[in-house]
Amino acid sequence: MSRMSAFNSPLLLGFDHFERVLDRVAKSQGEGYPPYNIEQIGENGLRITLAVAGFSMDDLAVGLEDNQLIIRGRQSEDDPDRIFLHRGIAARQFQRAFVLAEGIEVQSATLDNGLLHIDLYRPRPEPRVKTIPISGASPSSDRAGPRTIDVADEDVRNVRSRPRTGQ
């Protein structure tokens, strides 16, 4: 079964990149660990908060790969002297990826009381207006360009400009 794309219109040129991004996002939504929140802070700010109880700063890595924010967590080996009677705090490794829009910048990442906060900022884009000059076709090209009228063509022009009768 073929998948219908929202970007297959001939009016949407150059949007194949967005289709690949949407496919990547759909594949990365499989796992729900660790839980996270996304909140808006200010007019142009976002904060991603991940619950990473039991992870230290040395166990976490935050990076950008292309336009993806990737957070990885891997706890160091357990102390062999510790014996758990019950282990309810998850200690498994994880990787969580967020696809960022063009222009979004990562400002900071802080770990506070088992919560990893990543602050993002979207600068307000400057409006871009560009005028494209229109040039005429060169006389040596095969395209139809401006035509010169010869004296012999004068009769043809007069015939075309006469009003039509009998219709």
C-alpha positions in Angstrom: 0.0 0.0 0.0 1.5 3.3 -1.0 1.4 6.3 1.4 -0.3 9.4 0.3 1.9 12.5 0.7 0.6 15.9 1.6 3.5 17.4 -0.3 2.8 15.9 -3.8 1.1 19.0 -5.1 2.9 20.7 -8.1 2.4 24.0 -6.2 4.6 22.9 -3.3 8.1 23.0 -4.7 11.1 22.1 -2.6 9.1 20.7 0.4 10.5 17.1 0.1 12.7 17.9 3.0 9.6 18.4 5.2 8.3 15.0 4.2 11.5 13.4 5.3 11.4 15.2 8.6 7.8 14.1 9.2 8.9 10.5 8.5 11.7 10.8 11.0 9.4 12.2 13.6 6.9 9.4 13.1 9.6 6.8 13.6 11.0 8.3 16.8 7.7 8.5 18.7 7.7 4.8 19.6 9.0 4.9 23.2 7.6 7.0 26.0 10.7 7.0 28.3 11.7 9.3 29.7 8.6 11.4 30.1 8.8 15.0 29.1 7.0 18.3 28.9 7.2 21.1 26.4 6.2 24.6 27.5 6.3 28.0 26.0 8.4 30.5 28.0 8.0 34.0 26.7 7.0 35.1 23.2 9.9 33.3 21.4 11.1 30.8 23.9 10.4 27.1 24.5 11.5 24.7 27.3 11.7 21.0 27.1 11.8 19.3 30.5 12.7 15.6 30.8 12.3 13.5 34.0 15.7 11.9 34.4 15.6 10.8 38.0 18.8 8.9 39.0 20.9 10.3 36.1 23.8 12.6 36.9 25.3 15.3 34.6 28.0 12.8 33.6 25.3 10.3 32.5 23.5 12.7 30.1 24.5 14.1 26.7 22.6 16.8 24.8 23.6 17.5 21.2 22.4 18.8 17.8 22.6 16.6 14.7 21.4 18.4 11.6 18.1 19.9 12.8 17.5 17.3 15.5 18.0 17.9 19.2 19.1 14.5 20.7 19.2 13.7 24.4 21.0 10.6 25.5 21.2 9.0 28.9 23.3 6.1 30.0 24.0 5.5 33.7 27.4 4.3 34.8 27.8 0.8 36.0 26.2 0.0 39.4 28.3 -0.2 42.4 28.7 -3.9 43.1 28.5 -3.3 46.8 24.9 -2.0 46.5 22.2 -4.6 46.9 18.7 -3.6 45.9 15.6 -5.2 47.6 13.4 -3.3 45.1 14.4 -1.3 42.1 11.6 1.0 41.0 13.6 3.9 39.6 14.4 3.2 36.0 18.1 3.0 35.2 17.9 2.0 31.5 19.6 4.0 28.8 17.6 6.2 26.5 17.7 8.4 23.5 15.0 11.1 22.9 15.1 13.2 19.7 13.2 16.4 18.9 13.1 17.8 15.3 13.7 21.5 15.5 12.4 24.0 12.9 14.9 26.1 10.9 16.3 28.9 13.0 15.6 27.5 16.5 18.6 27.8 18.7 19.4 25.8 21.8 20.3 28.3 24.6 21.0 26.1 27.6 20.6 22.8 29.3 20.4 22.5 33.1 19.9 19.6 35.5 17.9 20.4 38.6 16.3 17.9 41.1 16.1 15.1 38.5 14.7 17.3 35.7 16.7 18.2 32.6 15.6 21.6 31.3 16.6 22.5 27.7 15.8 26.1 26.7 15.2 26.9 23.1 14.8 30.3 21.4 13.3 31.2 18.0 14.6 34.6 16.8 12.0 36.7 15.1 12.8 36.5 11.4 13.4 39.7 9.4 10.8 40.0 6.6 12.5 39.4 3.3 11.3 41.2 0.2 13.1 40.8 -3.0 12.3 42.2 -6.5 13.2 39.9 -9.3 14.3 41.8 -12.5 12.6 40.7 -15.7 14.9 40.6 -18.7 13.9 40.3 -22.4 14.9 37.4 -24.6 18.0 37.9 -26.7 17.3 38.3 -30.5 19.4 35.2 -31.3 17.3 32.9 -29.0 14.7 30.5 -30.3 12.0 32.1 -28.0 9.5 34.5 -29.5 10.6 38.0 -28.6 9.7 41.4 -29.8 9.0 41.5 -33.5 9.9 44.2 -36.0 7.3 45.1 -38.6 8.5 45.5 -42.2 6.8 47.7 -44.8 5.4 44.5 -46.4 3.9 43.5 -43.1 2.0 46.8 -42.9 -0.9 45.3 -45.0 -1.1 42.3 -42.6 -1.4 44.7 -39.7 -4.2 46.7 -41.4 -6.1 43.5 -42.1 -5.9 42.4 -38.5 -7.1 45.7 -37.2 -10.2 46.0 -39.3 -13.5 45.2 -37.6 -14.9 41.8 -38.5 -18.2 41.8 -40.2 -20.8 39.1 -40.9 -20.7 37.3 -37.5 
